[in-house]
């Protein structure tokens, strides 16, 4: 790659766009990216240091998805051909492409663009005249080449000295030969001429040098007053309507717009000449600008009134360009500092972050084959990780559902057992298996003892007559005896417990628990009842004898 500046401007080659094969370069391998100087809708401006020569330069990177190769060649060609003028940015014969950008090199402006240097009250009359002189010289040079810049605004005017004694025009992406048919698409409304705004979007019009003259007038007005005269030169903008009425009025003093009261009568004639709404009356060149530079432009004592009028008009300095106002940025930084947020960045840390950002962005994409080879293991690893996470989630879900299912309460088949007893019985099921086994063994031993006592009671009842059997029938709610099954299998855990007919439980005794202590209590209760029955029978026999 060569990096020499073009010092001559051959007129014979100005309209012949040079096309050549672009070298493919890995940006990180060739350059150290120091700073992102600017970033717009259709490109990035990067301050870099060439590793081989240790020289700083500026690279303008245009994204391939939004930039045709023909447009890149045109902008690079016009930059080389027009860079010989002292007020036009110098371009270097360095152009290449990366995986995602078309890139060329140009001169670095240490003080940024005009947007970052204009305050809410402008840059003053003296500095405004310096900008007007140099900008008019650059545009006259371009117009003599039979070209139209078509994108003159504060963003495209770079500052090289703090006193504005050296400014340069840049960005030739919209530059076309005069008389060319162009498509209306990206015009910045505050700077567009009224005849262009009348053309519908995506329709064509013929570009003329007088369009640059209109944009020149807008730039000078902002530099002088610190505010735009209107938001767009259309009849739905009240400020432009007042200006248009003042332009066509025979009594301009009575209908003078507030913003134009800030400037002198001589400066008013200057703006009325170059901001002429009718294109047939607007000049095609700027050769008469120098006649106004020796006149006074600002009226006495109007600099303080300028701030008041700007606030009353409600015009935001951010309308000057795509960037925000420096004062607005300072206010925001002050507010962030008050709340303890860091507003200063270490240069080394910033450089590392930019390098990482570049490595992860489309600007350093490798060839497609290399990208596929590098990304395949990452994709497989990512896929395997996702599968492992999903399987772990599924395992946890099944385990959780199984635990809920185990804890679910299922009532027994016998509806005569009260609900409270059922819940207590269910709670006893959750005891450990060893405890349950021991409990079962103890209950079996208790059952053996209870069964023997229950058989004795049954024999006594049979020998004593029909009174006890009648009482049993009454307990079941019937007046006659009922055939009792030999075995009743309970729905409780001890399903192998057998109950003999002599010890059949009644409705009042249906709450018997399954543990051994409850069974012993039941056997004692049966013995007491049998004794009471015997006593009753003896009393009745004695009464009969009496």
C-alpha positions in Angstrom: 0.0 0.0 0.0 1.3 3.4 -0.9 0.6 6.5 1.2 1.7 9.6 -0.7 -0.5 12.6 -1.1 -1.7 13.7 -4.6 -0.2 17.1 -5.2 -1.6 17.9 -8.7 -5.1 18.1 -10.0 -5.2 17.1 -13.6 -8.4 18.4 -15.2 -8.4 15.8 -17.9 -9.0 13.0 -15.4 -11.6 14.7 -13.1 -14.6 13.1 -14.8 -13.0 9.7 -15.5 -13.5 7.5 -12.4 -10.6 5.2 -11.9 -11.5 1.7 -11.0 -8.9 -0.9 -9.8 -8.7 -4.1 -7.8 -8.8 -3.5 -4.1 -6.4 -5.3 -1.9 -7.9 -7.4 0.9 -6.4 -6.4 4.2 -6.9 -7.5 7.8 -7.3 -4.2 9.6 -6.0 -5.5 13.0 -2.9 -6.9 11.4 -1.9 -3.7 9.6 -3.1 -0.9 12.0 -3.5 -0.1 15.6 -6.9 1.6 16.1 -6.5 4.6 18.4 -9.9 6.2 18.3 -13.2 6.2 16.6 -13.3 9.8 15.4 -16.7 9.8 13.9 -19.5 7.4 13.1 -22.5 8.2 10.9 -25.2 6.4 9.0 -23.0 5.3 6.1 -19.5 5.0 7.5 -16.9 5.2 10.3 -13.9 7.5 10.7 -11.1 5.7 12.5 -7.8 7.3 13.8 -5.2 4.5 13.4 -1.5 4.0 13.5 0.2 2.1 10.8 2.3 -0.6 12.4 5.0 -0.8 9.7 5.7 3.0 9.6 4.4 4.2 13.0 2.5 7.0 11.3 -1.0 8.2 12.3 -3.7 8.5 9.7 -7.4 8.5 9.3 -9.3 5.7 7.7 -12.8 6.2 6.3 -14.6 2.8 6.3 -17.8 2.5 4.3 -19.9 -0.6 5.0 -20.4 -2.9 2.0 -24.1 -3.6 2.6 -24.9 0.2 2.2 -22.2 1.2 -0.3 -21.9 0.2 -3.9 -18.4 -0.3 -5.2 -19.0 2.3 -7.9 -19.9 4.9 -5.2 -16.8 4.0 -3.3 -14.6 4.5 -6.4 -16.3 7.9 -7.1 -15.8 9.3 -3.6 -12.2 8.1 -3.5 -11.5 9.5 -6.9 -12.9 13.0 -6.2 -11.0 13.1 -2.9 -7.7 12.5 -4.7 -8.4 14.9 -7.5 -9.7 17.8 -5.4 -7.4 17.4 -2.4 -4.8 19.7 -3.9 -6.8 22.8 -2.9 -5.8 24.2 0.5 -9.3 24.3 1.8 -10.2 20.7 0.7 -9.2 17.7 2.7 -6.2 15.9 1.4 -6.7 12.3 0.5 -3.9 9.6 0.3 -3.6 7.0 -2.4 -4.4 4.2 0.1 -7.5 2.1 -0.6 -8.3 -1.4 0.3 -11.2 -3.6 1.5 -11.9 -5.8 4.5 -14.5 -8.5 4.9 -17.2 -5.9 5.6 -15.9 -2.5 4.6 -14.4 -0.5 1.8 -11.6 1.7 3.3 -9.5 4.7 2.1 -7.2 7.1 3.9 -7.3 10.8 4.3 -5.9 13.7 6.3 -6.6 14.0 10.1 -8.3 17.1 11.5 -7.2 17.5 15.2 -10.0 19.8 16.2 -12.9 17.9 14.7 -15.7 19.3 12.5 -17.4 22.6 12.6 -20.4 21.1 14.6 -18.3 20.5 17.6 -16.9 24.1 17.6 -20.1 26.1 17.2 -21.8 27.2 20.4 -25.3 28.4 21.0 -24.4 31.9 20.0 -22.2 31.0 17.0 -18.5 31.4 16.6 -18.5 35.2 16.3 -18.4 37.6 13.4 -14.6 37.5 12.8 -14.4 33.7 12.7 -17.6 33.5 10.6 -16.0 35.7 8.0 -12.9 33.5 7.9 -15.1 30.4 7.4 -17.1 32.1 4.7 -13.9 33.1 2.8 -12.3 29.7 2.9 -15.5 27.8 2.2 -16.4 30.0 -0.8 -12.9 29.4 -2.2 -13.2 25.6 -1.9 -16.7 25.7 -3.6 -15.5 27.9 -6.4 -12.7 25.5 -7.1 -15.2 22.6 -7.1 -17.6 24.5 -9.4 -14.8 25.3 -11.8 -14.3 21.6 -12.2 -18.0 21.4 -13.2 -18.9 19.5 -10.1 -21.5 20.0 -7.4 -20.8 18.9 -3.8 -24.4 18.5 -2.8 -23.7 17.9 1.0 -22.4 21.1 2.5 -23.1 21.2 6.2 -21.3 21.7 9.5 -20.3 18.0 9.8 -18.4 18.1 6.5 -16.3 21.2 7.4 -13.1 20.2 9.4 -11.2 22.6 11.7 -7.4 22.6 11.8 -6.8 25.7 13.9 -8.6 27.0 16.9 -9.0 30.5 15.4 -10.7 29.1 12.2 -7.9 30.4 10.0 -7.7 26.9 8.4 -10.8 24.9 7.6 -11.3 22.2 5.0 -14.2 20.8 3.1 -14.6 17.0 3.1 -16.9 14.1 2.2 -17.4 13.8 -1.6 -19.8 10.8 -1.4 -22.7 12.9 -2.9 -20.6 14.8 -5.4 -21.8 14.7 -9.0 -21.1 16.5 -12.3 -23.2 19.6 -12.8 -26.4 18.8 -14.7 -26.5 15.1 -13.6 -29.8 13.5 -12.9 -29.8 12.4 -9.3 -32.3 10.7 -6.9 -33.6 12.5 -3.9 -33.0 10.3 -0.8 -30.6 11.5 1.9 -30.9 15.3 1.9 -30.5 16.8 5.4 -33.7 18.8 5.6 -32.4 22.0 7.4 -29.8 22.5 4.6 -31.8 21.4 1.6 -32.9 24.1 -0.9 -36.7 24.6 -1.3 -36.8 23.4 -4.9 -35.3 20.1 -3.8 -37.8 19.6 -1.0 -40.6 20.0 -3.5 -39.4 16.9 -5.3 -41.0 13.7 -3.8 -38.7 11.2 -2.2 -37.2 8.6 -4.6 -37.9 11.0 -7.5 -35.1 12.5 -9.7 -34.0 16.1 -10.2 -31.0 17.9 -11.9 -28.2 18.9 -9.5 -26.9 22.5 -10.0 -24.3 24.6 -8.4 -26.9 26.9 -6.9 -27.9 24.1 -4.6 -24.4 24.5 -3.0 -24.9 28.2 -2.8 -28.1 27.7 -0.7 -26.3 25.3 1.7 -23.4 27.8 1.9 -25.8 30.5 3.1 -27.3 28.1 5.8 -23.8 27.3 7.1 -22.8 30.9 7.4 -26.0 31.9 9.2 -25.5 29.2 11.8 -21.9 30.2 12.4 -22.9 33.8 12.8 -26.0 33.4 15.0 -25.6 30.0 16.5 -29.0 28.9 15.3 -30.7 27.6 12.2 -33.0 30.1 10.4 -35.7 27.3 10.0 -36.0 23.6 10.3 -36.8 23.2 6.6 -37.4 25.5 3.7 -41.0 24.4 3.1 -44.4 26.2 3.6 -45.3 24.1 6.5 -42.5 25.7 8.5 -43.7 29.0 10.0 -40.2 30.5 10.3 -39.5 29.9 6.6 -43.0 31.3 5.7 -42.1 34.6 7.6 -38.8 34.7 5.9 -40.4 34.2 2.4 -42.9 37.0 3.1 -40.1 39.3 4.2 -38.1 38.4 1.1 -41.0 39.4 -1.2 -42.2 42.4 0.8 -41.8 46.0 -0.2 -41.6 47.0 3.5 -39.0 44.7 4.9 -38.6 46.6 8.2 -42.2 45.9 9.2 -42.1 42.2 8.5 -38.5 41.4 9.5 -38.1 37.9 11.1 -36.8 37.9 14.7 -33.7 35.9 13.9 -32.7 38.3 11.1 -32.9 41.3 13.5 -29.6 40.1 15.0 -27.7 41.0 11.9 -27.0 44.3 10.2 -28.7 45.5 7.1 -25.6 44.7 5.0 -25.6 41.1 6.3 -29.3 40.9 5.7 -28.7 41.7 2.0 -26.0 39.0 2.0 -28.4 36.3 3.3 -31.2 37.5 1.1 -28.9 37.1 -1.9 -27.7 33.6 -1.2 -30.8 32.3 0.5 -33.1 33.3 -2.4 -36.1 31.0 -2.4 -36.5 31.3 -6.2 -33.8 29.4 -7.9 -33.9 31.5 -11.1 -32.9 34.5 -9.0 -30.3 32.8 -6.9 -26.6 33.1 -8.0 -24.8 30.1 -9.4 -21.4 31.0 -7.9 -19.9 32.6 -4.8 -17.5 35.1 -6.5 -19.3 38.1 -5.0 -19.0 36.9 -1.4 -15.8 38.9 -0.9 -17.7 42.2 -1.3 -19.5 41.5 2.0 -16.6 40.5 4.1 -15.5 44.0 5.0 -18.9 45.1 6.2 -20.2 44.8 9.7 -22.5 41.8 10.1 -23.7 41.9 13.7 -25.6 44.8 15.1 -24.2 46.4 18.3 -25.4 44.9 21.5 -27.2 42.0 19.9 -24.9 39.3 21.1 -26.7 39.0 24.4 -30.0 39.3 22.8 -29.0 36.4 20.6 -29.3 33.9 23.5 -32.8 35.2 24.4 -34.1 34.9 20.9 -32.7 31.4 20.5 -34.6 30.4 23.6 -37.8 32.0 22.5 -37.6 30.4 19.1 -37.0 27.1 20.7 -34.4 26.0 18.1 -32.3 23.1 19.2 -28.6 23.2 18.3 -28.7 19.5 17.6 -30.5 20.3 14.4 -27.3 21.7 13.0 -26.1 18.2 12.2 -26.4 14.5 13.0 -24.4 15.1 16.2 -25.5 16.8 19.4 -24.4 20.2 20.7 -21.2 20.4 22.7 -23.0 22.4 25.4 -25.6 19.7 25.7 -22.9 17.1 26.0 -21.2 19.1 28.8 -24.4 19.5 30.7 -25.0 15.8 30.5 -21.5 15.0 31.6 -21.8 17.4 34.5 -25.1 15.6 35.6 -23.5 12.2 35.3 -20.5 13.4 37.4 -22.8 14.7 40.2 -24.4 11.2 40.5 -21.0 9.6 40.8 -20.7 8.1 37.2 -17.4 8.0 35.6 -17.1 10.3 32.6 -13.3 10.0 31.8 -11.8 7.0 30.1 -8.3 5.7 30.3 -6.7 5.9 26.9 -5.1 2.4 27.2 -8.3 0.8 28.4 -10.2 2.6 25.6 -7.7 1.3 23.1 -8.1 -2.3 24.3 -11.9 -2.0 24.2 -11.8 -0.6 20.7 -9.5 -3.5 19.6 -11.9 -6.0 21.1 -14.9 -4.3 19.5 -13.1 -4.4 16.1 -12.2 -8.0 16.5 -15.8 -8.9 17.2 -17.3 -6.7 14.5 -17.7 -7.2 10.8 -14.7 -5.0 10.1 -12.2 -7.8 10.8 -14.1 -10.7 9.3 -11.9 -13.3 7.7 -12.7 -15.2 4.6 -15.8 -17.2 4.6 -14.0 -20.6 4.7 -11.9 -19.6 7.7 -14.9 -18.2 9.5 -16.8 -21.5 9.0 -13.8 -23.5 10.3 -13.4 -21.4 13.3 -17.0 -21.1 14.2 -17.9 -24.8 13.8 -16.3 -26.0 17.1 -17.8 -23.1 18.9 -21.2 -23.9 17.5 -20.9 -27.6 18.5 -19.7 -26.7 22.0 -22.6 -24.3 22.4 -25.1 -26.9 21.1 -23.7 -29.5 23.5 -23.9 -27.1 26.4 -27.5 -26.3 25.6 -28.4 -30.0 25.4 -26.8 -30.6 28.8 -28.8 -27.8 30.3 -32.0 -29.0 28.8 -31.5 -32.6 30.0 -30.7 -31.4 33.5 -33.9 -29.3 33.5 -35.9 -32.3 32.3 -34.4 -34.6 35.0 -35.1 -32.1 37.7 -38.7 -31.7 36.4 -39.3 -35.5 36.5 -37.8 -35.7 40.0 -40.0 -32.9 41.3 -43.1 -34.4 39.7 -42.3 -37.8 41.3 -41.9 -36.2 44.7 -45.3 -34.5 44.3 -46.9 -37.7 43.3 -45.5 -39.5 46.3 -46.8 -36.8 48.6 -50.3 -36.9 47.1 -52.9 -38.2 49.5 -55.2 -41.0 48.4 -58.1 -41.8 50.7 -58.9 -45.4 51.7 -61.7 -47.5 50.1 -63.8 -47.7 53.3 -65.8 -44.5 53.5 -66.7 -45.1 57.2 -63.3 -44.0 58.4 -63.3 -40.3 59.3 -61.2 -38.0 57.2 -59.0 -36.9 60.2 -58.1 -40.5 60.9 -57.3 -41.0 57.2 -54.8 -38.1 57.2 -53.2 -39.3 60.4 -52.8 -42.8 58.8 -51.3 -41.2 55.7 -48.8 -39.2 57.8 -47.6 -42.4 59.4 -46.8 -43.9 56.0 -44.0 -41.3 55.4 -41.9 -42.8 58.3 -38.8 -44.6 57.3 -39.0 -48.2 56.2 -37.1 -49.5 59.2 -39.6 -47.9 61.6 -42.5 -49.2 59.6 -41.2 -52.8 59.8 -40.7 -52.5 63.6 -44.2 -51.1 64.0 -45.7 -54.0 61.9 -43.9 -56.6 64.1 -45.2 -55.0 67.3 -48.8 -54.8 65.9 -48.8 -58.5 64.9 -47.8 -59.5 68.5 -50.6 -57.3 69.9 -53.1 -58.9 67.5 -52.3 -62.3 68.8 -53.1 -61.3 72.3 -56.3 -59.5 71.4 -57.6 -62.3 69.3 -57.3 -64.8 72.2 -59.2 -62.5 74.5 -61.8 -61.8 71.8 -62.4 -65.6 71.4 -63.1 -65.9 75.2 -65.6 -63.0 75.1 -67.4 -64.6 72.2 -67.8 -67.9 74.1 -69.3 -66.2 77.1 -71.8 -64.3 74.9 -73.0 -67.4 73.2 -73.6 -69.2 76.6 -75.4 -66.2 78.2 -78.3 -66.1 75.7 -79.6 -63.8 73.0 -79.2 -60.4 74.8 -75.7 -59.7 73.5 -76.6 -60.7 70.0 -79.6 -58.4 70.1 -77.4 -55.5 71.3 -75.0 -56.1 68.4 -77.9 -56.0 65.9 -79.1 -52.7 67.4 -75.6 -51.2 67.0 -75.7 -51.9 63.3 -79.2 -50.2 63.1 -81.2 -53.3 62.2 -83.7 -55.4 64.3 -82.5 -58.7 63.0 -79.2 -60.4 62.9 -77.0 -60.0 59.8 -74.6 -62.5 58.3 -71.1 -61.3 59.0 -68.3 -62.1 56.5 -65.5 -64.2 57.9 -62.7 -61.8 57.0 -62.7 -58.0 56.3 -59.6 -56.6 54.6 -58.9 -53.1 55.7 -57.6 -50.3 53.4 -55.0 -49.5 56.0 -51.3 -50.5 55.7 -51.8 -53.8 57.6 -54.0 -55.5 55.0 -53.3 -59.0 56.4 -55.1 -58.2 59.7 -58.1 -60.5 60.1 -61.1 -59.7 62.3 -63.3 -62.6 63.7 -67.1 -62.3 63.6 -67.2 -62.1 67.4 -65.3 -58.9 67.4 -67.0 -57.2 64.4 -66.6 -53.4 64.7 -69.6 -51.2 64.8 -70.1 -47.7 63.4 -68.9 -46.2 66.7 -65.8 -48.4 66.7 -64.9 -47.7 63.0 -62.2 -45.3 64.0 -59.8 -48.1 65.2 -56.2 -47.3 64.3 -53.8 -49.8 62.8 -51.2 -49.6 65.6 -51.0 -52.1 68.5 -52.0 -49.7 71.3 -55.4 -49.0 69.6 -56.1 -52.7 69.2 -55.4 -53.4 72.9 -57.7 -50.6 73.9 -60.5 -52.1 71.7 -60.2 -55.6 73.4 -60.5 -54.1 76.9 -63.6 -52.2 75.8 -65.2 -55.4 74.6 -64.5 -57.1 77.9 -66.1 -54.3 79.8 -69.2 -54.4 77.7 -69.5 -58.2 78.2 -69.3 -57.8 82.0 -71.9 -55.1 81.9 -74.2 -57.4 79.9 -73.8 -60.2 82.4 -74.6 -57.9 85.3 -77.8 -56.7 83.5 -78.9 -60.3 82.8 -78.5 -61.3 86.5 -80.5 -58.2 87.6 -83.3 -59.0 85.2 -83.5 -62.7 86.3 -83.7 -61.6 90.0 -86.5 -59.1 89.1 -88.5 -61.9 87.4 -88.2 -64.1 90.4 -89.5 -61.3 92.7 
